[in-house]
Amino acid sequence: MTDDASKTTDEGVGGEYERQPVPNKALLGFKSFVGMFAGEHTAGTELMIGPLFVAAGVSAFDFLLGLLVGNLLAVLSWTLFCAPIATRARLTMYYQLEKICGRNLVTIYNLANGVMFTILAGAMITVAATAFGVWFKFRMPGLGDLYPNSLGWIIAVLGVGVFVAIVAAAGYRTVAKIANLAAPWMVLMFLAFGIVTFKQFLDATQTSVHSLGDVWTMCGTAIWKGGQPLEGRTKFTFWHVMFFAWFCNMAWHIGMSDLSIFRYAKKSWYGIASGAGMYLGHFLAWICASLLYAYQIHQNPQNTDVLPGPMTYQAVGVAGLICVILASWTTANPTLYRAGLAFQAIMPTFSRFRVTLVLGLVAAVAGMFPAVAMKLLDFVAMWGMVLMPMGAVIFVDFWLMRKFGLQRNYADLSGTVFNWAAGLAWLITMSVCGWLVWTGRIEIYFVSLPGWFVMAILYILFSRIYQKRIS
């Protein structure tokens, strides 16, 4: 057997242990996860999400307290829900779900998951392209635009997409290495955005700051004013901010997608590494990014375009444009990596490398259409609602099934290709959640938490019937 053949046998078609547990020799240290989370979540997404809070008319108190609480809940979700299962099973989320639900049901799930990961990567390519728009002065989309509006925009998005696809296809180790190199600089840049823009606010309003009380007054009267949202936007309260901060990555932690990441962790407590992303990214970076947008509106209330390139260029010049590009890449890279794993699980004989390259091109095409990036808050909330039920299935199957006298990994043991207990529970949960949102009974930001418990209960009840029926 050749060395290449041996490697394929040990590591799988894509060299990433897609269909077997990660061995001890491939485990990574705590620093790798700190860098990956800091790089992924102090990223291009933040430059879109931060401004959208300002557009939602949130108050300073609701915004800051909501971020503190919501991000803590997210860190606890990774540490207590996701990482313990990942470090015990050491399987990708997709293969572990296949053993529980069967090949055909997981194919449906992987298709939905892979499509959503690819679209999110496309949104990050959109963000990076706004930096090139400043350099090359082509027309860029506005807050309400749905379609590409210039040839320069299309070319910039395609160029960024090709680069992102190559990096993501190289595998997790390359993704983590780039994140570790870029993360410290990006954190400093986001901090610079906030400091410079706050100083610009003070100059523009001719305000002097002598105490923390003065800073707080400035935040509440000039930045996060708590007034009416922009047209077409939902008014945000503390609860909106808290649940969004907690659940914007619901598919990753409670939804269990990051089993694929933490299967490389030596210890389950490495889940706290997510705090590097939540508090450097989803706290500090959202605050700094929202400052950029608030100052833009302060200067010109008619300019509601959410374009990270022009906003950061106004604050710190060319360094801001470079930060936008790197920040977008460090989000798009691991996102496309996850998408590649999802589609590779559907087609296990295909190379993950080639699958990821193709998805990168698809993401680039999606990135040409700015609708997702401009509606990012709603998109990630919907994503969590659709994918969260299968996280409940994995949690229940791993920890609770034997306590109820039921079999774990039932599809694998029975040879079934479609676990109807999981499939029916998923369909009912999504239907109920979708109906509640569609009829306006519950906003999309709040529906996923009760949905998770509904899915867990239904899966146990249906499994008692299903496993007994075909035993």
Secondary structure, 3 states (H helix, E strand, C coil): CCHHHHHHHHHCCCCCCCCCCCCHHHCECHHHHHHHHHHHHCCHHHHHHHHHHHHCCCEHHHHHHHHHHHHHHHHHHHHHHHHHHHHHHCCCHHHHHHHHHCHHHHHHHHHHHHHHHHHHHHHHHHHHHHHHHHHHCCCCCCCCCCCCCCHHHHHHHHHHHHHHHHHHHCCHHHHHHHHHHHHHHHHHHHHHHHHHHHHHHHHHHCCCCCCHHHHHHHHHHHHCECCCCCCCCCCCCHHHHHHHHHHCCCCCCCCCCCHHHHCCECCHHHHHHHHHHHHHHHHHHHHHHHHHHHHHHHHCCCCCCCCHHHHHHHHHCHHHHHHHHHHHHHHHHHHHHHHHHHHHHHCCCCCHHHHHHHHHHHHHHHHCCCHHHHCHHHHHHHHHHHHHHHHHHHHHHHHCHHHHCCCCCHHHHHCCCCCHHHHHHHHHHHHHHHHHHHCCCCCCCCCHHHHHHHHHHHHHHHHHHHHHHHC
